[in-house]
């Protein structure tokens, strides 16, 4: 889904959030490390504060670069090509039934950085009616596709940043 911004250029709102999360975290780690190394003599809280500030600035710039590399059309194409093999897909339901749920998962991951799907699922459940569009899926079925999209992005972040950054145990 593309939106026009005030300059008339097309933007990818979900990709911006996703790229910002990946780039922000990766840039924050890299920037913090660089600042710490550059300020070798400055230790303790002052060094940590400077590292955090530099990390945030580098993270913001990196986030924009990564956001441009993430293409929501490619994400949609991935799910279109792979949804039928997912264990939660009901016989007789085509991709158009699941597409809003995948998009909802991508958007939710971008809106709730640092949280798990299980933490935000009750809120997503309440909002599904407004996001479902023409989908006939009730939340009890749609949530599996949303969770799948969420975890696909989460796994992408974890490949960029070692450790369990999303606290999902994987």
C-alpha positions, -999 to +999 in steps of 0.1 A: +000+000+000+015+033-011+007+067+003+015+101-011+033+124+012+033+162+011+061+163-015+040+142-039+065+112-036+052+078-029+061+063+005+058+029+022+044+035+057+048+000+071+083-003+056+094+029+072+084+017+106+100-017+100+132-002+086+133+023+115+131-006+140+158-026+123+181+003+115+174+020+148+184-010+169+214-019+147+225+017+144+221+022+181+243-007+189+269+003+162+268+040+172+271+032+209+301+010+203+317+036+180+311+063+205+325+042+233+356+034+213+361+071+203+358+083+238+380+057+253+389+079+283+353+089+291+337+061+312+307+057+334+274+075+330+288+103+309+303+079+283+271+059+283+250+090+277+273+101+248+272+066+234+234+065+235+231+099+218+255+090+190+238+056+187+204+072+184+216+096+157+233+068+137+203+046+143+179+072+128+200+076+097+205+038+093+168+033+098+159+055+069+184+036+047+170+002+057+135+015+053+142+023+016+154-013+012+122-029+026+095-032+000+059-038+013+050-050-022+077-077-019+064-086+015+029-090+001+043-111-028+061-134-002+028-141+016+009-144-016+033-171-027+036-189+007+003-185+025-013-217+012+014-238+029+007-224+064-010-247+088-037-222+098-050-216+063-085-230+059-095-250+028-113-229+003-100-195+015-079-176-009-051-151-003-075-121-003-090-134+029-056-135+047-039-104+031-053-079+056-042-101+085-006-102+071-006-065+066-020-060+101+009-081+115+035-060+096+020-028+107+016-039+144+053-050+145+063-015+134+040+002+159+050-018+189+088-021+189+103-040+217+071-058+226+060-094+218+030-104+198+014-119+228+017-087+247-002-067+220-025-094+208-055-083+230-052-048+215-049-062+180-080-083+186-100-052+194-088-034+163-092-062+138-128-052+129-116-018+116-086-034+097-101-065+082-116-048+051-134-074+030-118-104+048-143-128+062-118-140+089-127-136+125-098-126+147-094-162+161-084-172+126-068-140+113-044-137+143-023-166+131-015-148+098-008-116+118+015-135+142+032-151+112+039-117+095+051-103+129+075-132+134+089-129+099+099-093+106+111-102+141+133-129+127+147-104+101+157-081+130+173-109+149+194-119+119+207-083+120+212-081+157+224-111+176+205-124+206+168-126+214+159-089+208+122-096+206+122-119+237+103-147+218+127-174+229+138-181+193 
